[in-house]
Amino acid sequence: MADGVLPAQTIRAMIADGTIAADPEVRPEQVQPASLDLRLGSVAYRVRASFLAGHGRKVADRIAEFEMHRVDLTQGAVLEKGCVYVVPLMERLALPADVAAVANAKSSTGRLDLLTRTITDGGVEFDRIPAGYAGPLYAEICPRSFSVLVRPGMRLNQLRLRRGDAMLDDAALAALHTRDPLVDGAPLISGGLGFSVDLRPRTGDLVGYRAKPHTGVIDLDRIGAYDPAEFWEEVRSAQGRIILDPGAFYILVSCEAVTIPPDYAAEMAPYLAMVGEFRVHYAGFFDPGFGHRAAGGSGSRGVLEVRCHEAPFVLEHGQVVGRLVYERMTERPDTLYGAGIASNYQGQGLKLSKHFKL
């Protein structure tokens, strides 16, 4: 079989044959064009610190080492800002020897600064699941800007399955752009497709949002319910630059409007530069059809989730802060992002998560 990212129809077949199993069973709406949404179970373990299971060890045993208390999620419960929780997921895997997986936070999760990573038995990396893995899945959750109300079945992270290595090198990426333009201008191709930050909007001077330090709880089931002003400060600039404050979390947007052709998927990665003073966090996965005309799009800009570290840092308009790595699909998915499925961010610009009023 071909190398590449597995599409929706293959994921459904893996659910049908028990490669992907769950209790309760996987629901159709969890299957995305090139990924599977994962669901929270009914209990969260408050732990002293983040951890990995390590070779030959089980997550359940490590939870017993680090557990402070457990939280019943059945009726809904608040995960407190600044605390670390481990939640068993409803899904489990029995992967073939030639299929590996990678996990990432969903878009809305990342935009709330809700650090969510997948861990596994025997795991030595976050969000990386080796080929042939058989066992349970867990979500490590650390709310960093806002406390959140969660319930069983909520989908905070997602799983992408792949066979072999299908990442496009720079030459292949440039050739793809020639055939099917990936950005609305000249592409910056170096270890992927470069993303730069837009601090000179076409209209007005609103360039982003900064999370307020003391806010109420966000119920993750409530869509379009919250006044942004209660949780975010507007960031404005007339000079094309802003100063990032240490420890603060920002929502910004890319200059580039990108597309993901139907036969490809993409993943955001940090820009490989010796910057050091800030990091751009990405929700991660871009599904086939994102921003593409085949799914009714005309390019969608990337939302950037930025956190500054030790010292204030001047961020300039057009500064490259990330890169989009493209991979081949094993075959075209039978559904595309933004075409016939609920897609909150098709055609997006600067946009907060779906929980906030427009």
C-alpha positions as a printed Julia matrix, in Angstrom:
358×3 Matrix{Float64}:
   0.0    0.0     0.0
   1.08   3.59   -0.61
   2.87   5.65    2.0
   1.09   8.7     3.32
  -1.54  10.04    5.69
  -4.59   7.82    5.98
  -7.88   9.39    4.79
 -11.33   9.31    6.37
 -12.46   6.2     4.49
  -9.45   4.22    5.72
 -10.02   5.44    9.28
 -13.61   4.2     9.07
 -12.37   0.81    7.87
  -9.96   0.67   10.82
 -12.84   1.38   13.19
 -14.9   -1.35   11.54
 -12.14  -3.97   11.89
 -11.26  -3.05   15.48
  -7.89  -1.42   14.8
  -9.44   1.64   16.4
 -11.88   0.76   19.17
 -13.75   2.72   21.82
 -16.26   2.47   24.65
 -18.76   3.82   23.77
 -18.16   3.17   20.08
 -16.66   5.8    17.81
 -19.25   8.24   16.45
 -19.3    9.2    12.73
 -18.72  12.89   13.46
 -15.36  12.09   15.07
 -13.9   11.15   11.68
 -12.37  14.14    9.9
 -10.9   14.16    6.36
  -7.46  13.08    7.6
  -7.79  12.63   11.36
  -9.86  11.2    14.19
 -11.15  13.27   17.11
 -10.47  11.69   20.51
 -12.95  11.87   23.41
 -12.43  12.46   27.11
 -13.42   9.69   29.49
 -15.3   10.09   32.75
 -12.49  10.84   35.21
  -9.58  13.29   35.41
  -6.57  12.65   37.61
  -4.97  15.75   39.1
  -1.25  15.01   39.11
   1.75  16.76   40.63
   3.58  17.17   37.34
   3.54  16.34   33.68
   5.11  12.97   32.85
   5.72  10.34   30.2
   5.22   6.63   30.91
   8.72   5.61   29.74
   9.9    2.35   28.18
   8.08  -0.69   29.52
   5.85   1.28   31.87
   2.11   1.9    31.92
   0.47   5.3    32.27
  -1.92   3.9    34.91
   1.04   2.98   37.11
   2.6    6.43   36.74
  -0.73   8.05   37.62
  -0.66   6.1    40.89
   2.77   7.64   41.59
   1.79  11.24   40.9
  -1.95  11.44   41.61
  -3.1   14.14   44.04
  -6.84  13.55   43.65
  -9.34  12.49   41.03
 -12.2   14.47   39.52
 -15.47  12.89   38.39
 -16.37  14.45   35.03
 -19.76  12.74   34.69
 -21.8   15.82   35.58
 -19.19  18.25   34.31
 -16.21  19.55   36.28
 -13.79  22.46   36.19
 -10.15  21.9    35.29
  -8.29  24.7    37.03
  -5.85  27.03   35.34
  -2.24  26.13   36.1
  -2.97  22.54   37.14
  -2.03  19.31   35.33
  -4.58  16.56   34.72
  -4.46  13.17   33.02
  -7.71  11.9    31.49
  -8.11   8.38   30.06
  -9.6    8.66   26.57
 -12.47   6.56   25.26
 -10.46   5.37   22.24
  -7.77   2.68   22.17
  -5.54   1.4    19.38
  -4.2   -1.86   17.95
  -2.1   -0.43   15.11
  -0.62  -2.52   12.3
   3.15  -2.83   12.26
   3.43  -0.34    9.38
   1.09   2.38   10.74
   2.13   5.05   13.25
   0.15   7.96   14.64
   0.67  11.52   15.77
  -1.72  13.54   17.92
  -2.32  17.24   18.33
  -4.74  19.65   19.95
  -7.8   20.65   17.96
  -7.96  24.23   16.73
 -10.38  25.49   19.37
  -8.31  23.84   22.11
  -5.14  25.62   21.03
  -6.86  28.98   20.78
  -7.86  28.73   24.44
  -4.22  28.09   25.45
  -5.37  24.71   26.69
  -2.23  22.57   26.57
  -3.44  19.1    25.57
  -1.03  16.29   24.75
  -1.51  12.57   24.17
   0.46  10.0    26.17
   0.61   6.21   25.83
   1.88   3.18   27.64
   5.63   2.88   27.05
   5.68   6.35   25.52
   8.86   8.43   25.49
   7.45  11.37   23.5
   4.3   13.43   23.74
   1.84  13.08   20.85
   3.92  10.43   19.04
   2.56   6.88   18.86
   4.86   4.26   17.34
   3.87   1.85   14.59
   2.28  -1.29   15.97
   1.18   0.31   19.27
  -1.6   -1.58   21.03
  -3.12  -0.06   24.12
  -5.01   2.82   25.71
  -4.69   6.53   25.08
  -4.59   9.34   27.62
  -4.81  13.13   27.39
  -2.6   15.3    29.55
  -4.42  18.61   29.99
  -3.01  21.81   31.48
  -5.22  24.93   31.19
  -2.78  27.82   30.95
  -4.89  30.96   30.47
  -8.47  29.99   31.4
 -10.08  27.43   33.69
 -12.44  25.23   31.66
 -15.55  23.15   32.32
 -15.32  19.72   30.67
 -17.53  16.64   30.35
 -17.05  13.07   29.12
 -17.07  12.82   25.33
 -15.57  16.26   24.71
 -13.05  16.28   21.88
  -9.93  18.3    22.72
  -7.33  16.49   20.65
  -7.13  14.51   17.44
  -5.16  11.65   15.94
  -3.57  11.44   12.5
  -2.45   8.05   11.17
   0.28   7.58    8.61
   2.13   4.85    6.8
   5.8    5.47    6.04
   7.26   8.9     5.35
   5.32  11.01    2.89
   6.58  14.48    3.78
   7.27  16.71    0.78
  10.79  18.06    0.54
  11.34  21.63   -0.59
  11.66  20.72   -4.29
   8.4   18.75   -4.24
   6.68  21.53   -2.31
   7.8   24.13   -4.86
   6.55  21.9    -7.69
   3.19  21.49   -5.96
   2.9   25.27   -5.57
   3.53  25.68   -9.29
   0.69  23.25  -10.1
  -1.72  24.34   -7.38
  -0.76  27.58   -5.57
  -0.42  27.07   -1.83
  -0.28  30.75   -0.85
  -1.64  33.99   -2.26
   1.83  35.41   -2.92
   5.4   34.28   -3.41
   6.03  31.23   -1.23
   8.82  31.14    1.33
   9.94  27.51    1.13
  12.59  26.31    3.55
  11.95  23.11    5.46
   8.27  23.64    4.68
   6.11  26.61    3.74
   6.96  29.64    5.86
   4.33  31.57    7.85
   4.87  35.2     8.82
   2.93  37.37   11.25
   0.55  40.09   10.02
   0.89  43.28   12.08
  -0.29  45.67    9.33
  -3.97  44.82    8.74
  -5.63  46.09    5.56
  -8.17  48.0     7.64
  -7.89  49.39   11.15
  -5.15  48.64   13.65
  -6.43  45.52   15.44
  -3.66  42.93   15.09
  -4.52  40.4    17.77
  -5.74  39.53   21.24
  -4.03  38.98   24.58
  -5.53  36.71   27.24
  -6.57  38.5    30.42
  -4.93  37.1    33.56
  -8.06  36.81   35.76
 -11.25  35.58   34.12
 -14.22  33.32   34.62
 -14.6   29.69   33.58
 -15.2   28.68   29.94
 -17.7   25.87   29.38
 -16.31  24.1    26.32
 -19.81  23.05   25.22
 -21.01  26.65   24.88
 -20.49  27.93   21.33
 -20.65  31.64   20.54
 -21.59  32.3    24.15
 -18.88  34.49   25.65
 -18.12  38.19   25.31
 -14.51  38.42   24.11
 -13.96  41.55   26.21
 -14.36  39.5    29.38
 -11.47  37.22   28.47
  -9.28  39.09   25.99
  -7.59  42.46   25.59
  -7.39  43.81   22.07
  -3.87  44.3    20.73
  -3.54  47.24   18.35
  -0.6   48.64   16.42
  -0.13  51.47   13.99
   3.61  50.84   13.6
   3.62  47.23   12.41
   5.16  45.88   15.6
   4.18  44.83   19.08
   6.1   44.02   22.24
   5.33  40.61   23.68
   5.18  40.45   27.48
   6.78  37.46   29.27
   4.22  34.85   30.24
   1.43  36.41   28.19
  -0.6   34.48   25.59
  -1.56  36.09   22.28
  -3.76  35.25   19.31
  -2.31  36.7    16.09
  -2.71  35.85   12.39
  -0.45  35.06    9.46
   0.13  37.29    6.47
  -0.26  34.32    4.15
  -3.59  32.84    3.08
  -2.82  29.18    2.54
  -4.52  26.23    0.88
  -4.24  22.49    1.37
  -4.96  20.61   -1.9
  -7.29  17.59   -1.61
  -4.51  15.0    -2.01
  -2.4   16.46    0.78
  -2.48  17.16    4.5
  -0.31  19.54    6.48
   0.98  20.12    9.98
   2.33  23.28   11.57
   5.76  23.21   13.16
   7.84  25.9    14.89
  10.04  27.95   12.62
  13.61  26.73   12.97
  15.26  29.98   13.99
  17.39  30.89   16.99
  14.85  33.3    18.41
  14.52  31.98   21.93
  12.37  34.72   23.45
   8.97  33.47   22.3
   7.31  30.39   20.91
   4.4   30.0    18.55
   2.13  27.14   19.6
   0.01  25.55   16.95
  -3.14  23.46   17.12
  -1.32  21.56   14.41
  -3.31  19.72   11.77
  -4.57  21.23    8.53
  -6.94  18.85    6.74
  -7.23  18.3     2.97
  -9.37  21.04    1.47
  -8.51  23.71    4.06
  -8.8   27.03    2.21
  -8.91  25.23   -1.15
 -11.29  26.0    -4.02
 -12.29  22.32   -4.2
 -14.0   22.84   -0.81
 -15.34  26.3    -1.59
 -12.38  28.17   -0.16
 -10.13  30.88   -1.51
  -7.27  30.66    0.96
  -7.4   30.77    4.76
  -4.92  32.49    6.99
  -3.26  30.66    9.86
  -4.08  31.69   13.39
  -0.94  31.94   15.53
  -0.96  31.1    19.24
   2.01  32.93   20.71
   3.57  32.83   24.17
   6.53  34.97   25.21
   9.16  33.54   27.56
  11.81  35.16   29.73
  12.15  38.69   28.35
   9.94  41.18   26.46
  10.35  40.69   22.73
   9.62  42.97   19.77
   7.66  41.16   17.08
   7.75  42.86   13.67
   5.31  42.7    10.77
   6.32  40.0     8.29
   8.59  38.16   10.72
   8.6   34.44    9.93
   7.35  32.52   12.96
   6.29  29.11   11.7
   6.25  26.65    8.84
   3.66  24.37    7.31
   4.91  20.87    6.48
   2.94  19.11    3.71
   2.43  15.35    3.39
   0.87  13.18    0.73
  -2.35  11.32    1.45
  -2.45   7.63    0.61
  -5.56   8.55   -1.4
  -7.92  11.5    -1.66
 -10.36  11.56    1.28
 -14.03  11.1     0.5
 -14.8   14.33    2.37
 -12.87  17.6     2.48
 -12.48  20.26    5.15
 -15.23  22.81    4.67
 -17.23  20.66    2.24
 -20.21  18.94    3.82
 -18.77  18.85    7.36
 -18.87  21.33   10.22
 -15.76  23.47    9.68
 -15.5   26.44   12.01
 -12.39  28.01   10.5
 -12.67  27.72    6.72
 -11.88  31.11    5.16
 -10.7   32.44    8.5
  -8.74  35.56    9.3
  -7.92  36.8    12.8
 -10.37  34.78   14.86
 -10.8   33.64   18.44
 -12.09  30.15   19.25
 -15.68  29.23   18.45
 -16.72  29.78   22.08
 -16.71  33.57   21.7
 -19.28  35.88   20.14
 -18.25  37.38   16.83
